[in-house]
Amino acid sequence: MPKKKQKKKNFDFDTLKKKENIVVPPYHLQNVVSTFSLGTKGLNLKHIAMKYAFLEFNPQTFAAAIIRIREPRTTALAFQSGNMVCTGARSLYESRLAARKYCRLFQAVGIPVSFNKFKIQNIVGSAYAGFTIKLQSIAEDYGPYTQYEPDLFPGLILRSIKPKLVFLIFRSGKIVITGGKHIMDVERTYHTLFTNIIVKYKDVEGSTVSSSVYRQEMRMKTHKD
């Protein structure tokens, strides 16, 4: 009988212990996505775009209007419902500040709106381990919790359920953290991931950083075995 394929699961980081004796490289926020409401029953985006230059709207290509500001450097999508999405901020503070500035743009031209229901929807961060990582070994040891298909995507995907986050781990040592809604969850889970998993799969010094070369090496090793 063919071997039954393991069902993919989410990894429970609460089962891992936080270790303090390992130096964890810092992570940096790359993008904070937030949503908020303008507290209105609806916006006539076509009318606003024709009258004011701060808003770009082409309903034939996209249902939302696009607004950009330079400080903080962000982009917002405005929907006819009055709901908005803000992307590009590098911190939670910047995201909230930008959202308030977008609200003020409408207020400045006499459109009656208010700042409501601000919420962080996604926190994206990145880090660098400082060494190459044995992705194939992680995939073999944590199979049900990971997804690693190097022919389709060079990174290994590991999903956690407590908290609910997604980690993209690359051969080069780069780690991308996404899906977070609370900064403390991101910090705690990244620390746990690095000290319990990443450091255990450090590859030998001088090993290839190239994902494609690494993929070929793993294929050759599989054929030999």
N, C-alpha and C positions, 0 to 999 in steps of 0.2 A: 504493500500500500504506500502511496506517496505521502511524504511527511507533511503533516498539517501545518500550514503557514501560521506563524504567530500573529495574534491580533495586536495592532498598535494600541499603546496605552499612553496615558499622560504620566509623567514622573512626579511623584510626591516628594518634594524637597524637605518636607517635615521629617522624613525618615533619615535624613542625613544630619550629621552633627556639624556645628559651626566650629571650625578650628582657628585658633588665634596665633599659632606659632609659624604660620606660613605668610610670607610677604605677598600680598595680592596687588597686582598692578592696577592703577586707577582706571575707571571707565569714564567716558565723557558723553554727555547728552548730545545727540545729533538732531533730534526733531521731537517736538512736543505737539501733539494734535489735540485740539480742544473744540468743543461745540458750545454754542450759546444761542440765546434767542433775543430778538429785538423787541419782543413784547408787543407785536402788532398782529392784526388779523391777516395781513397780506401786504406784499410790496409789488408795485407795478414796475418791474425791472426794466422793461422796454422804455417806458416813459422816463425813468430816472437816468438811464444810460444815454438817451438822446439829449437830455437837458444838462447833465453834469459829467465832467470828464473823468472823475475818480473811479468810475465803474465801467467795466467792459462786459457787454452782453451780446451773445450770438445764439439765440434759441435753436438755430438749425444744427448747431454742433454740440451744445451742452445746455442743460436745463437751468444751470446756475450762472450767476454773474460773478466775475472775477475782480477782486480789489487787492491792491498791493500797497504796502507802506515800507519805507526805508528803515525806520527805527521804532521798534525792533524789526529787522528785515523778515517779513512774513508775507504770506498770501492767504486771502480769505475767499471762501465761496459763499455767496448770498443766494438764498432760495426764495421763491415767491411767498412761501409760507412765513417768512420772517426768521427762519432758522439759519444759522451760519456755522461754518467750519473754518477754523484757523490752523494753518500748518506752517512749519518752518522755524518756530521759536526754539531757542537753545536752552530754555529753562522754564520752570512752571511760572515764575514771576513774569518773564517775557511774554509767555502765552496769554496770561491774564491782562497784562498791560496792553498788548496788541489788540486783544478782543475789545477792550474799552475804547481804544482809539478808533477802531472800525465803527463802533456805535456812535462816537462823536462826529464822524464824517457825515453820517446821515442827519444828525441833529444840527450840524453847522449849516446845512442847506435848507433847514426848516421842516424836515421830515420827522414827524413825532414818533420816536422810538425810545426804548429804554433797555438797559442792560439787565438780562435775566438768564437764569438757569445755566450759568457757566459750569462746565464739567470737563475734566481731563479724560480723553478717550484712549490715547496711546502715547507711551513714552518709549522712544527709541534711543538706545545708547550703544556705544562701541568701546572695545578694549583691545589691547594687544598683549598676548601672553608672554612674548619675548622668546619664544621657541616654537619649532614646528611640532605639530600634534598628530598622533597616530589615529586618524579618523576611522580607519577600517577596524582597528581594535576596539574603539568605543562602540562602533556599530555592532560588533560581534558580542560584546559583553552586555550592552544595554539595548539589544535588538528591539524588544517590544516598545521601547520608549523613544526610539530614534527613527529617522528616515535618512538613508544615505544612498543616493543613486547618482554617482559621479558622472555618468554619461549624460544626465539631464541637468544636474546642478552640482557645482564643485564643492559646496559646503555640506556639512552634516547638520540635520535639523533635530533638535531635542526639545520636546514640549514638556512643560511642567504644569501640574494641576493645582498645587498649593505653594505659591500663588500661580495663577494662570499666565504663563509667559512662554515665549518662543525664543530659543537660542540658536543662532546660526554660527557654527564653529567651522573655521576654515583651516586648511593645511598650513598656511603661513603663520598661524597663531592669532589671527584676527577673530574676534568674537563680537557678534552683533546681538543685542538684546532688544526684543520688541514685544509689544502686547501689554506692557505694564500700564496701570492706571494710578499707582501710588509709588512714589519715589522710594519709600522705605522697603517696599516689596522687591523692587529692582535691586537695590543695594544688598539686601540680605541674601537674595537668591543667587546673585552673581558671585558673592563671596563664597557661598556654599558650593556652587558649581566649580569654582576654581580650586578651592582647597580639597574637595573630595574627589573630583573627576579629572579636571584638566591637568593638574600637576602629575597625576599618575600615568598619563599618556604622553609625556614629553618624549619626543624622538631624539635619536642620537645627534650629537653636535655635527654640523656640516651636512645633514641630510637635506634633500631637495625641498625647496619651498614651492616649486611648481605643482599645481594641482594635477595637470595632465601627466607630468612625469611620474608623480606619485601613483596615479591611477594605473599607469602601465606597469609600474613595479609591483603593485598589488596583484594585477592580473597574472604576471609572470610567476609570482610566488604561489598563487592559487593553482596554476597549471602544474607546477613542480610537485606540489603536495598531492 
